[in-house]
Amino acid sequence: MDQLIDLLPQLAEATGETIYLVALSLLFGGIGGLIVGLGLYVTRAGNLLPNRAVNGVLNVLVNTFRPIPFIIFLAAAQPLARVVVGTGLGNSAIIFTISLAAVFGISRIVEQNLLTVQPGVIEAARSVGAGPWRIIRTLLIPEALGPLILGYAFVFVAIVDMTAVAGLIGGGGLGNFAIQYGYRQFNPVVTWAAVIIIILFVQLIQFLANWLARKVMRR
């Protein structure tokens, strides 16, 4: 316990780094996943903007990259991270890699949640002359917003896991703190301190997401 007290400044810094990594990764991955997921949905046969070729390409991309275990994806994406953010190590590379991995996972969640919107609602909007982009903006996304919030909360937990693994390429955060000061120095109290903070962090976000989704769905 004395060692944990001595390490409190590092623990606070690691907690801040985890929040920073998760927030930016969820922001970039969330935006990219929403765009790709919308593309998958609207280009389906008989949908708002049917396009077999685009839908096929998007499906192949998502189905190719989504199943890759993150530890392998982390190493495979390093050359691309060097090109895009100028380095394959550290927090910038981690944010880029997690965001890229999140795009493929989130896109399928977005597509599945958009499919829960009743087709009759969309047909009614089309019958009164509403265009595809107006339907997406004013009807499709608002109708699916509650499930989308819960879907993003699910991805949030996965991204927290990814930040812990990403400590292997020199990133910071609670995962790296637990490995460096807990696991490698045979100090389970330090490891569990990091684990408890992660659990509390996830519980808080899940609670907020449940509350927000309920509020949206009761409108």
N, C-alpha and C positions, 0 to 999 in steps of 0.2 A: 504493500500500500504506500510506503514511503517513496518508492520509485515512481509510482503513479503521480503522487503529489509533485515530485520534482519535474515530471514530464508534462504538467498541465499546460504550460505555454505552447509546447509542441502539439499537444492534443487540440488546443483551441485553434492553432494555425491549420492543422490537418482538417478540422471540421469546416473551417472557412473555405479551404481549397476544394473539399468535396462539394460544398454548396455551389461554388463557382463552376466547377467542371460539369456538374449535373444540370445546372440552370442553362448554361450556354449550349450544351449538347442537346438538351430537350428542346430548346428554342430552334436551333438550326435543323435538327433531325425532325422536329415536329412540323416545321414549315415545309421541308422537303417531302416528308411522308404524306402531308395533306395534299400537296400538288400531285404526287404520283398516284395516291389513292383515288383522288378525284378523276385523274386520267383513266385509271383502270375502270372506274364506275361508268363514266359518261361515254366511253368508247365501246362498251359492251353492245352486242347485237340488239337492235331495237331500242336502244337508250337515247339520251339526248343528242350525242354527237357520235353515232356509230362509226367505228373505223377499225376494221378487222386487223389491218397491218399494225397500227399503233398499239392496239390492245394486245396483239400477239407479242410484240417486242417488249412491252412493259411486263407482261406475264413472265416471259422468259428471264428478264433481268431480275425480277423479284424472286422467282422460284430458284434462280441460280445462287444468288447471294444470301438470301434469308437463312437457309439451313446451315451456313458455314459456322462452326463453333467460333466464338469471339476470340479465343486465344490464338487461333490460326488466322482469323481475319486481321487481327492486330499486327501480326508479322507480315502478312501479304500486302496490307495497305501502306506499309512504311514507305516504299518508293514513291507512291502517289502523294503521301503526306509531305515528303521532301519537296516535290514539285509545287504543291498548292500552298503550303504554309512555310516552306523553307527549311523545315527540320523534320526528322523522323522520330525525335525524342522529346520528352517534356510535355507540359500541359497543352501547348498549342496542337501538337501532333495527336494527343489523346482526344481533345475536343473534336478535331477533324475526323478521326477514325470512328469514335463513338457516334457522331452525328451521321456519318455515312452508313454505319451499320443500322442505326435507328430508322433511317429513311425506309429501308426495305421492310423492316418489321412493322412500322407504323402504317405504311401504305396499305398493307393487307387489312389491318384493323380498321382503317378509315373506309376502305371498300366494303368490308363486311357490315359496318354500322350504317353506311348509306343504303345498303340493300334492304335494311329493315324499314325504310320509309315506304309507305304504301304506294304502289304504282298508280292507284286511282287518283291520289292527290296530285301527282305530277301530270297525269293525263288531263285532269280538270284545269290545271294552270295552262297547259299547252292549248287546250280547246278555246281558251279566251285570248289567245294570241301572245302569251308570255314567251320570250326567247330563252334559249338555253342558259345564258349567263345570268339572266334575271331569276330564273328558276333556281339555279345553284345558290345564288346569293341570298335570295329572300325566302326560299322555301326548303330546299334540300338540306343545307347546312343547319338552319335553325331547327328543323324537324329532328335531325339526328344529333343535335348538340349534347343532350344528356348522355347518351351512350358513348359519344366521342370523348367526353370529359372522363368517363370511367376508363375508357380505353387508354387515354394518355396517362392516367394514374397508374395503370398496369405497366405501361412502358417505363414510367418513372422508376419503378422498383428495379426493372431490368437494367436501367442505366446506372443506378447506384451499384449494382453488381459489377457492371462493366468497369466503372471507375476503380473498383478494388483490384480487378485483374490488370488494368492498365498501369498500375504501379510498377509492373515488370519492365516497362520501357522508360522508366525514370520520372514518372509523374508523381504528384503528391496526393494528399487525401488520406482518409481514414484507413483505407486498405493498406496503403504503403506504411502508415504509422503502425498498424497492427503487426505487419510482417517484420518491420525493422526493429521496433522496440519490444514487441511482445513475443512473436514466434522465434525470432533469431536469438533473443536473449533469455529464452525460457521463462518468460514472465506472463503467465496466463491472466493475471489481474489487469495488466495493461491491454492485452488482447481483448478481454471481455469489456473493458471500458469503451473501446472503439466499437465493438459489436452492439453494445447497449445504445450508444448514440445513434448508430445506423438504424436500429429497430425503432427508436423514438422518432427519428426523422421520417421514416417510412410511414409509421402510424399517423403522424401529424398530417402528412400529405394525403394519405388515403382518407382520413376523416374529412379534410377540407374538400376533397374531390367528391365524396359521397354526399356531403351537404350541398355543394354547388349543383351536382347532377339532380338531386331531389328538387331543388329550388327551380331549376330550369324546366324539368319535366312536369311540374305542377302549374306552369304558366297557363 
